Amino acid sequence: MKNPISPTSHERLLRDEDFIVSKTDTKGRITYANPIFMEIAGYEERELLGKQHNVVRHPDMPRAVFDLMWKTLKQGSEFFGYVKNMAKDGSFYWTFANVTASYDNDGQLVGYYSVRRMPRRAAVEVLTDVYAQMSRIEREQGPKNGMEHATKYLLDLVLREHEDYTRFVLSL
């Protein structure tokens, strides 16, 4: 479903002390959002709980980044990445995200836990261009092939100087 909110050019900046925390079920539906998440995103708790986490997805974010996130999580690894999100009023905010799987006492996957904090500005500057190129590839290649080609572009870029995507992100 297309998000009815139109993006604006207004950026919300996180403070050093801001930690956005959320939990989702295994389908990506929000089960917990901390007060900082609600403040930065401009939503009330009742507007977030039960909604897909992509309610805050900015249209500038390439789908391939989220595809890489899901593949990383399904392999049992934690995901680190820079994400541009969109608030309820259309403004945007960048985060450095860490996403991990959550398990119950029997070791069964019950959802995901994400902590997002203020990103490094130098990393945002680098990734703004990278993500724009990835989004262009996704548009040009279409829904069937776009994500695969954008992921290849990203990984080719990363592997020139780093062992993997996580090391690349952490080096920015």
C-alpha positions as CSV (number, residue, x, y, z in Angstrom):
1,M,0.0,0.0,0.0
2,K,1.3,3.4,-0.9
3,N,1.9,5.8,2.0
4,P,-0.5,8.8,1.7
5,I,2.0,11.1,3.4
6,S,4.0,13.3,1.1
7,P,7.7,13.8,2.0
8,T,9.0,17.2,2.7
9,S,12.5,18.7,2.8
10,H,12.4,19.3,6.5
11,E,14.9,17.2,8.5
12,R,14.4,16.2,12.1
13,L,17.8,15.8,13.8
14,L,18.3,13.2,16.5
15,R,20.3,14.3,19.6
16,D,23.2,12.3,20.9
17,E,21.0,11.1,23.8
18,D,18.1,9.9,21.6
19,F,17.7,6.2,21.3
20,I,14.7,5.1,19.2
21,V,13.6,1.6,20.3
22,S,10.9,-0.6,18.8
23,K,9.9,-4.2,18.8
24,T,7.9,-6.0,16.2
25,D,6.4,-9.4,15.8
26,T,7.7,-11.9,13.2
27,K,5.6,-10.2,10.5
28,G,7.1,-6.7,11.2
29,R,4.1,-5.3,13.0
30,I,5.0,-2.9,15.8
31,T,4.4,-4.3,19.3
32,Y,6.4,-1.6,21.2
33,A,7.5,1.9,20.5
34,N,9.4,4.0,23.0
35,P,8.5,7.7,23.7
36,I,11.5,8.9,21.6
37,F,10.3,7.0,18.6
38,M,6.8,8.5,19.0
39,E,8.3,12.0,19.5
40,I,10.7,11.9,16.5
41,A,8.2,10.1,14.2
42,G,5.2,12.3,15.3
43,Y,2.9,9.3,16.0
44,E,0.9,8.4,19.1
45,E,1.3,4.9,20.4
46,R,-2.2,3.9,19.2
47,E,-1.2,4.9,15.7
48,L,1.9,2.7,15.7
49,L,1.0,-0.5,17.6
50,G,-0.1,-3.2,15.2
51,K,1.1,-1.3,12.1
52,Q,3.9,-2.5,9.8
53,H,7.2,-0.9,10.8
54,N,7.5,0.4,7.2
55,V,4.9,3.0,8.3
56,V,8.0,5.3,8.7
57,R,9.8,4.2,5.5
58,H,10.9,7.1,3.5
59,P,10.4,6.7,-0.3
60,D,14.1,7.6,-0.9
61,M,15.1,4.4,0.9
62,P,15.9,1.6,-1.6
63,R,13.9,-1.6,-1.1
64,A,17.2,-3.5,-1.5
65,V,18.5,-2.2,1.8
66,F,15.5,-3.8,3.6
67,D,15.9,-7.0,1.6
68,L,19.5,-7.2,2.7
69,M,18.3,-6.5,6.3
70,W,15.8,-9.4,6.2
71,K,18.3,-11.8,4.6
72,T,20.8,-10.9,7.4
73,L,18.3,-11.4,10.1
74,K,17.1,-14.8,8.7
75,Q,20.8,-15.9,8.7
76,G,20.8,-15.3,12.4
77,S,23.0,-12.2,12.3
78,E,22.2,-8.8,13.6
79,F,21.8,-6.0,11.1
80,F,23.5,-2.6,11.1
81,G,22.4,0.1,8.7
82,Y,21.7,3.7,8.0
83,V,18.1,4.4,7.4
84,K,16.2,7.4,6.2
85,N,12.7,7.5,7.8
86,M,9.7,9.7,7.3
87,A,7.7,11.2,10.1
88,K,3.9,11.5,10.1
89,D,4.2,15.2,8.9
90,G,6.4,14.2,6.0
91,S,9.6,15.4,7.5
92,F,12.5,13.0,7.5
93,Y,15.1,11.7,9.9
94,W,18.2,9.6,9.5
95,T,19.1,6.9,11.9
96,F,21.9,4.4,12.5
97,A,19.9,1.2,13.1
98,N,20.8,-2.0,14.9
99,V,18.2,-4.8,14.4
100,T,18.3,-8.2,16.1
101,A,16.0,-11.2,16.4
102,S,14.1,-11.8,19.7
103,Y,13.6,-15.3,21.0
104,D,11.4,-16.7,23.8
105,N,12.7,-19.0,26.5
106,D,12.3,-22.0,24.2
107,G,14.5,-20.4,21.6
108,Q,11.6,-19.7,19.2
109,L,11.7,-16.5,17.2
110,V,9.0,-14.1,18.5
111,G,10.0,-10.9,16.7
112,Y,12.6,-8.3,16.2
113,Y,14.2,-5.6,18.4
114,S,15.6,-2.4,16.9
115,V,17.6,0.4,18.5
116,R,18.3,3.5,16.3
117,R,20.4,6.4,17.2
118,M,21.9,9.6,15.7
119,P,23.9,8.8,12.6
120,R,27.3,10.1,11.7
121,R,26.8,13.0,9.2
122,A,29.7,11.9,7.1
123,A,28.0,8.5,6.6
124,V,24.7,10.1,5.7
125,E,26.5,12.2,3.1
126,V,28.1,9.1,1.5
127,L,24.9,7.0,1.7
128,T,22.6,9.7,0.3
129,D,24.3,9.3,-3.1
130,V,24.6,5.5,-2.8
131,Y,20.9,5.2,-2.0
132,A,19.9,7.5,-4.8
133,Q,21.8,5.4,-7.2
134,M,20.2,2.2,-5.8
135,S,16.7,3.8,-6.1
136,R,17.4,4.8,-9.7
137,I,18.4,1.2,-10.5
138,E,15.3,-0.1,-8.8
139,R,13.1,2.2,-10.9
140,E,14.9,1.5,-14.2
141,Q,15.0,-2.3,-13.7
142,G,11.4,-2.5,-12.5
143,P,9.8,-4.4,-9.6
144,K,10.9,-7.9,-10.9
145,N,14.7,-7.2,-11.3
146,G,15.3,-3.8,-9.6
147,M,15.9,-5.0,-6.1
148,E,18.4,-7.7,-7.2
149,H,20.3,-5.2,-9.4
150,A,20.4,-2.6,-6.7
151,T,21.6,-5.1,-4.2
152,K,24.4,-6.2,-6.6
153,Y,25.4,-2.5,-7.1
154,L,25.6,-2.0,-3.3
155,L,27.6,-5.2,-2.6
156,D,29.9,-4.6,-5.6
157,L,30.6,-1.2,-4.1
158,V,31.1,-2.6,-0.6
159,L,33.3,-5.5,-1.5
160,R,35.8,-3.2,-3.2
161,E,37.2,-2.2,0.1
162,H,35.4,-4.2,2.8
163,E,34.8,-7.9,3.7
164,D,31.0,-7.5,3.9
165,Y,28.2,-5.0,4.3
166,T,28.3,-4.9,8.1
167,R,32.0,-3.9,8.1
168,F,31.3,-1.3,5.4
169,V,28.5,0.3,7.5
170,L,30.5,0.2,10.7
171,S,33.4,1.9,8.9
172,L,31.4,4.9,7.9
